[in-house]
Amino acid sequence: MHADLLVANSPLILTMNQRDGDTLGPLRGGAIAVTKGRISWVGDAADAPPASEVIDASGTVVVPALVDCHTHTVWAGSRASEFERRLTGESYTAILEEGGGILSTVRATRAADEATLTSTAAHRLAAMRARGVLTVEIKSGYGLDVETEVRMLRAALAAGRSADVDVIATFLGAHAIPAEHRADRERYVRHVIDEQLPAMKGLATAIDVYVDRGAFTLDEGRRILEAGRAAGLAVKVHAEQVAYTGIAEVAANLGALSCDHLERIDGAGIAAMARAGTVAVLAPGAMLYMHDMAPPIAAMRAAGVRFAVATDLNPGSSPVHDLWTCATLACVTMGLTVAEALRGITVEGARALGLDDRGVIAVGSRADLVLVEPPAGEPYAASSLVQHVGGARIRRVLRAGVN
């Protein structure tokens, strides 16, 4: 066996492929071989195959490239003034219900051309890539009409190509009821199902609905998700964030890949997610910015629900661009372990998108790798990558084995 590339000399490789009961799959004194963009061998460095190129990973912890499985990276306009209003005590829901929040971003995004949406999103994605994120889910939902929803997802995919990041596009036409349909909610639900959804063919791979107070009802959400599933899209949902609705149980019973947020999920929803293997996508940035309660992590853990961690990057409720910071926040504010947080931004993030070829360092997986230098003076340990906000330095990012 002769490999194209060998990543060697790292004091610690976190494979995310369980070894000896450790879910991080730590490998000390190991190496990784890459052939044709995929991992072809992992093991002790002494047994490594010859390779055409060797990357010296000394001084770094090697981890799978990160997966940000819930973002709204394509948008136009600013919600900085609303941020200041919330600091004075106004609630996010109240601002939304008076036509601000999501709806203010809808107005700005509808007015933006595709080139502008693409360039701003590419800039955001490039910053994520520099921090080791190579797969990003991007939702639509700031158009709420056929033309803009399509334009958003085209921009998302083009931005991914520009920034050299894999973009997974999700259709979120049911993000809010737009102003022109406020007097007739049913008409907008039919618009999402009958007009927007068919236009997503070839763009989106999943459908999402925001079911919550001030957004969509349980029945509306169920109908839209069922239509998306019938159209061949995977199911995801914004669930139980501001108010309990029951949508997590409904979505899990529809075979949802993920239910996201979950601050107010109940026991029935947790049990349904566990039965279905639905991933809980946690958004600690949104929880922090909205001064919200933490999801019932202990109950979900006890039921066997898996956790992913995402930025929920958006211009209002979670203007958070750094997935590493979200891993830290998930530990500090939600109670995740270091192992859960690191798996949440790698292998479980991939699982939440229905992807099984990334987020893990294993033979056959894509050679998407990040070489991370722990903060000065810190040991080569998993906790060193999570404890310090902004302390670790990304030395190198490899996409399919290439810088």
TORPALO-297497 format. One record per residue (C-alpha): chain; x, y, z; residue in one letter. Coordinates in steps of 0.02 Angstrom, whole numbers, plus 50000, padded with zeros to 5 digits. Layout:
A; X; Y; Z; A
...
//
This chain:
A; 50000; 50000; 50000; M
A; 50065; 50172; 49951; H
A; 49966; 50325; 50007; A
A; 49957; 50497; 49928; D
A; 49976; 50583; 50096; L
A; 50024; 50541; 50274; L
A; 49979; 50651; 50424; V
A; 50105; 50605; 50556; A
A; 50189; 50655; 50720; N
A; 50032; 50719; 50807; S
A; 50038; 50688; 50995; P
A; 49849; 50658; 50992; L
A; 49723; 50612; 50858; I
A; 49539; 50620; 50908; L
A; 49459; 50503; 50783; T
A; 49279; 50513; 50852; M
A; 49279; 50326; 50815; N
A; 49257; 50244; 50986; Q
A; 49411; 50155; 51055; R
A; 49418; 50060; 51220; D
A; 49256; 50140; 51280; G
A; 49312; 50318; 51241; D
A; 49191; 50400; 51120; T
A; 49325; 50521; 51059; L
A; 49430; 50376; 50996; G
A; 49597; 50449; 51052; P
A; 49752; 50387; 50963; L
A; 49923; 50435; 51030; R
A; 50077; 50410; 50925; G
A; 49966; 50379; 50776; G
A; 49959; 50430; 50593; A
A; 49829; 50448; 50455; I
A; 49853; 50396; 50274; A
A; 49753; 50476; 50133; V
A; 49725; 50407; 49959; T
A; 49620; 50494; 49827; K
A; 49546; 50613; 49954; G
A; 49489; 50480; 50076; R
A; 49565; 50404; 50231; I
A; 49645; 50240; 50181; S
A; 49731; 50193; 50343; W
A; 49733; 50246; 50527; V
A; 49845; 50171; 50659; G
A; 50010; 50174; 50751; D
A; 50139; 50281; 50664; A
A; 50265; 50138; 50667; A
A; 50152; 50039; 50552; D
A; 50110; 50181; 50432; A
A; 50121; 50148; 50245; P
A; 50239; 50247; 50135; P
A; 50167; 50405; 50059; A
A; 50208; 50529; 49923; S
A; 50189; 50675; 50045; E
A; 50204; 50687; 50234; V
A; 50122; 50825; 50336; I
A; 50208; 50857; 50503; D
A; 50069; 50871; 50633; A
A; 50185; 50889; 50781; S
A; 50123; 51013; 50909; G
A; 49941; 50990; 50858; T
A; 49790; 50886; 50898; V
A; 49713; 50815; 50740; V
A; 49523; 50811; 50732; V
A; 49396; 50784; 50594; P
A; 49346; 50944; 50507; A
A; 49198; 51024; 50594; L
A; 49017; 51013; 50536; V
A; 48900; 51160; 50572; D
A; 48730; 51077; 50551; C
A; 48613; 51225; 50579; H
A; 48645; 51397; 50506; T
A; 48555; 51538; 50416; H
A; 48714; 51602; 50333; T
A; 48630; 51688; 50184; V
A; 48547; 51852; 50229; W
A; 48550; 52038; 50192; A
A; 48529; 52187; 50306; G
A; 48566; 52211; 50491; S
A; 48471; 52186; 50653; R
A; 48592; 52283; 50762; A
A; 48456; 52405; 50818; S
A; 48348; 52260; 50875; E
A; 48495; 52192; 50975; F
A; 48498; 52356; 51069; E
A; 48310; 52348; 51097; R
A; 48324; 52175; 51170; R
A; 48459; 52236; 51287; L
A; 48329; 52355; 51361; T
A; 48210; 52211; 51394; G
A; 48103; 52193; 51238; E
A; 48074; 52011; 51193; S
A; 48123; 51929; 51030; Y
A; 47946; 51863; 51007; T
A; 47868; 52036; 51033; A
A; 47984; 52112; 50903; I
A; 47941; 51973; 50780; L
A; 47754; 51992; 50807; E
A; 47761; 52178; 50769; E
A; 47848; 52145; 50602; G
A; 48030; 52149; 50655; G
A; 48150; 52006; 50684; G
A; 48143; 51879; 50544; I
A; 48025; 51990; 50445; L
A; 48146; 52136; 50443; S
A; 48279; 52021; 50371; T
A; 48152; 51959; 50244; V
A; 48127; 52137; 50180; R
A; 48315; 52165; 50162; A
A; 48347; 51995; 50083; T
A; 48209; 52016; 49955; R
A; 48289; 52180; 49904; A
A; 48463; 52105; 49883; A
A; 48525; 52033; 49719; D
A; 48600; 51859; 49705; E
A; 48778; 51922; 49684; A
A; 48768; 52018; 49848; T
A; 48694; 51870; 49941; L
A; 48827; 51756; 49871; T
A; 48975; 51868; 49912; S
A; 48922; 51905; 50091; T
A; 48885; 51722; 50124; A
A; 49052; 51670; 50048; A
A; 49140; 51792; 50164; H
A; 49053; 51714; 50315; R
A; 49093; 51538; 50254; L
A; 49276; 51581; 50226; A
A; 49288; 51636; 50408; A
A; 49210; 51472; 50463; M
A; 49332; 51374; 50354; R
A; 49478; 51463; 50435; A
A; 49415; 51394; 50601; R
A; 49408; 51216; 50534; G
A; 49227; 51203; 50474; V
A; 49212; 51115; 50305; L
A; 49029; 51064; 50301; T
A; 48891; 51192; 50333; V
A; 48703; 51173; 50324; E
A; 48621; 51333; 50260; I
A; 48435; 51363; 50271; K
A; 48328; 51476; 50164; S
A; 48185; 51565; 50252; G
A; 48222; 51749; 50228; Y
A; 48128; 51756; 50063; G
A; 47958; 51681; 50100; L
A; 47916; 51690; 49915; D
A; 47968; 51577; 49772; V
A; 48091; 51695; 49690; E
A; 48189; 51743; 49846; T
A; 48190; 51570; 49922; E
A; 48265; 51502; 49762; V
A; 48388; 51647; 49753; R
A; 48445; 51614; 49932; M
A; 48483; 51431; 49902; L
A; 48572; 51465; 49738; R
A; 48676; 51594; 49830; A
A; 48712; 51470; 49971; A
A; 48776; 51338; 49851; L
A; 48878; 51465; 49752; A
A; 48952; 51535; 49912; A
A; 49006; 51361; 49963; G
A; 49098; 51337; 49799; R
A; 49181; 51506; 49819; S
A; 49238; 51473; 49998; A
A; 49284; 51290; 49964; D
A; 49158; 51228; 50093; V
A; 49026; 51093; 50070; D
A; 48854; 51174; 50087; V
A; 48701; 51069; 50127; I
A; 48546; 51169; 50079; A
A; 48384; 51160; 50178; T
A; 48217; 51235; 50126; F
A; 48140; 51340; 50265; L
A; 47999; 51431; 50177; G
A; 47899; 51403; 50337; A
A; 48009; 51518; 50441; H
A; 47878; 51652; 50471; A
A; 47714; 51713; 50398; I
A; 47760; 51859; 50282; P
A; 47670; 52025; 50299; A
A; 47568; 52003; 50140; E
A; 47493; 51841; 50207; H
A; 47460; 51891; 50387; R
A; 47273; 51902; 50357; A
A; 47265; 51728; 50281; D
A; 47385; 51603; 50359; R
A; 47309; 51457; 50265; E
A; 47346; 51540; 50100; R
A; 47530; 51554; 50146; Y
A; 47539; 51372; 50203; V
A; 47470; 51320; 50034; R
A; 47595; 51437; 49950; H
A; 47738; 51349; 50039; V
A; 47674; 51176; 49992; I
A; 47608; 51208; 49816; D
A; 47726; 51341; 49748; E
A; 47887; 51358; 49849; Q
A; 47919; 51174; 49882; L
A; 47915; 51118; 49699; P
A; 48039; 51256; 49657; A
A; 48167; 51182; 49779; M
A; 48199; 51029; 49670; K
A; 48385; 51014; 49636; G
A; 48428; 51142; 49770; L
A; 48373; 51081; 49942; A
A; 48402; 50911; 50019; T
A; 48296; 50939; 50175; A
A; 48143; 51034; 50233; I
A; 48127; 51129; 50397; D
A; 47984; 51219; 50485; V
A; 47987; 51342; 50629; Y
A; 47844; 51286; 50742; V
A; 47829; 51403; 50890; D
A; 47733; 51545; 50967; R
A; 47723; 51683; 50837; G
A; 47774; 51564; 50697; A
A; 47686; 51406; 50634; F
A; 47562; 51296; 50725; T
A; 47582; 51110; 50756; L
A; 47455; 51065; 50621; D
A; 47532; 51185; 50494; E
A; 47705; 51117; 50531; G
A; 47650; 50937; 50514; R
A; 47569; 50969; 50345; R
A; 47721; 51059; 50277; I
A; 47843; 50926; 50339; L
A; 47736; 50787; 50267; E
A; 47733; 50876; 50099; A
A; 47921; 50895; 50102; G
A; 47947; 50714; 50146; R
A; 47831; 50662; 50006; A
A; 47938; 50768; 49888; A
A; 48092; 50669; 49939; G
A; 48167; 50792; 50064; L
A; 48238; 50743; 50232; A
A; 48145; 50814; 50382; V
A; 48216; 50938; 50508; K
A; 48125; 51056; 50626; V
A; 48147; 51206; 50740; H
A; 48064; 51131; 50894; A
A; 48008; 51177; 51069; E
A; 48114; 51335; 51080; Q
A; 48006; 51479; 51143; V
A; 47852; 51376; 51187; A
A; 47810; 51192; 51197; Y
A; 47710; 51138; 51043; T
A; 47731; 50950; 51025; G
A; 47819; 50965; 50857; I
A; 47973; 50867; 50913; A
A; 47869; 50711; 50939; E
A; 47779; 50737; 50774; V
A; 47941; 50765; 50677; A
A; 48027; 50616; 50756; A
A; 47880; 50507; 50709; N
A; 47903; 50569; 50531; L
A; 48083; 50507; 50537; G
A; 48165; 50677; 50561; A
A; 48354; 50686; 50548; L
A; 48355; 50817; 50685; S
A; 48251; 50921; 50801; C
A; 48338; 51084; 50843; D
A; 48340; 51199; 50998; H
A; 48227; 51095; 51114; L
A; 48230; 51206; 51268; E
A; 48051; 51154; 51310; R
A; 48040; 50976; 51245; I
A; 47937; 50854; 51349; D
A; 47959; 50671; 51391; G
A; 47853; 50610; 51246; A
A; 47958; 50710; 51124; G
A; 48119; 50643; 51199; I
A; 48056; 50464; 51190; A
A; 48003; 50486; 51008; A
A; 48173; 50558; 50962; M
A; 48262; 50414; 51048; A
A; 48156; 50284; 50957; R
A; 48183; 50367; 50788; A
A; 48369; 50403; 50810; G
A; 48332; 50587; 50784; T
A; 48480; 50699; 50832; V
A; 48455; 50843; 50954; A
A; 48539; 50995; 50878; V
A; 48584; 51116; 51017; L
A; 48605; 51302; 50983; A
A; 48689; 51377; 51136; P
A; 48717; 51543; 51046; G
A; 48530; 51569; 51027; A
A; 48499; 51514; 51206; M
A; 48628; 51641; 51266; L
A; 48566; 51787; 51161; Y
A; 48384; 51753; 51206; M
A; 48423; 51732; 51393; H
A; 48336; 51565; 51385; D
A; 48334; 51408; 51490; M
A; 48439; 51257; 51443; A
A; 48362; 51104; 51359; P
A; 48335; 50952; 51473; P
A; 48505; 50877; 51432; I
A; 48506; 50747; 51571; A
A; 48337; 50677; 51519; A
A; 48388; 50669; 51336; M
A; 48554; 50588; 51381; R
A; 48468; 50458; 51489; A
A; 48351; 50416; 51345; A
A; 48497; 50391; 51226; G
A; 48468; 50544; 51117; V
A; 48625; 50602; 51026; R
A; 48681; 50783; 51033; F
A; 48746; 50893; 50893; A
A; 48802; 51072; 50922; V
A; 48778; 51212; 50795; A
A; 48803; 51399; 50785; T
A; 48627; 51437; 50720; D
A; 48717; 51582; 50637; L
A; 48589; 51716; 50594; N
A; 48577; 51905; 50604; P
A; 48460; 51912; 50753; G
A; 48444; 51778; 50885; S
A; 48616; 51698; 50862; S
A; 48743; 51809; 50774; P
A; 48878; 51683; 50822; V
A; 49007; 51635; 50690; H
A; 49124; 51519; 50788; D
A; 49075; 51337; 50810; L
A; 49217; 51308; 50934; W
A; 49141; 51440; 51048; T
A; 48973; 51352; 51035; C
A; 49054; 51190; 51091; A
A; 49119; 51281; 51245; T
A; 48950; 51362; 51278; L
A; 48863; 51194; 51261; A
A; 48970; 51131; 51405; C
A; 48960; 51286; 51515; V
A; 48778; 51336; 51490; T
A; 48694; 51170; 51444; M
A; 48793; 51038; 51536; G
A; 48870; 50938; 51394; L
A; 49030; 50844; 51428; T
A; 49187; 50888; 51330; V
A; 49167; 50727; 51231; A
A; 48985; 50764; 51190; E
A; 49030; 50940; 51133; A
A; 49172; 50884; 51020; L
A; 49069; 50743; 50946; R
A; 48928; 50870; 50928; G
A; 49029; 50980; 50810; I
A; 49097; 50832; 50710; T
A; 49019; 50660; 50692; V
A; 48849; 50701; 50769; E
A; 48838; 50860; 50668; G
A; 48863; 50754; 50513; A
A; 48733; 50629; 50574; R
A; 48608; 50773; 50595; A
A; 48630; 50806; 50408; L
A; 48616; 50624; 50358; G
A; 48801; 50614; 50314; L
A; 48907; 50463; 50362; D
A; 49068; 50501; 50269; D
A; 49136; 50644; 50375; R
A; 49154; 50701; 50554; G
A; 49255; 50546; 50595; V
A; 49432; 50487; 50560; I
A; 49405; 50311; 50494; A
A; 49450; 50213; 50339; V
A; 49335; 50264; 50197; G
A; 49290; 50433; 50269; S
A; 49330; 50595; 50180; R
A; 49501; 50661; 50227; A
A; 49430; 50822; 50300; D
A; 49552; 50856; 50441; L
A; 49600; 50999; 50556; V
A; 49766; 51020; 50645; L
A; 49733; 51117; 50805; V
A; 49865; 51192; 50917; E
A; 49804; 51199; 51099; P
A; 49822; 51362; 51195; P
A; 49999; 51397; 51255; A
A; 50046; 51293; 51404; G
A; 49896; 51177; 51389; E
A; 49916; 50987; 51368; P
A; 49871; 50890; 51213; Y
A; 49700; 50844; 51276; A
A; 49520; 50858; 51217; A
A; 49476; 50976; 51360; S
A; 49613; 51097; 51303; S
A; 49518; 51125; 51140; L
A; 49353; 51166; 51226; V
A; 49394; 51252; 51391; Q
A; 49474; 51409; 51318; H
A; 49365; 51522; 51211; V
A; 49473; 51579; 51065; G
A; 49630; 51502; 51138; G
A; 49664; 51362; 51015; A
A; 49746; 51403; 50848; R
A; 49703; 51316; 50686; I
A; 49868; 51273; 50605; R
A; 49803; 51183; 50451; R
A; 49639; 51132; 50369; V
A; 49636; 50989; 50243; L
A; 49486; 50962; 50130; R
A; 49492; 50790; 50051; A
A; 49675; 50789; 50097; G
A; 49714; 50955; 50015; V
A; 49748; 51124; 50096; N
//
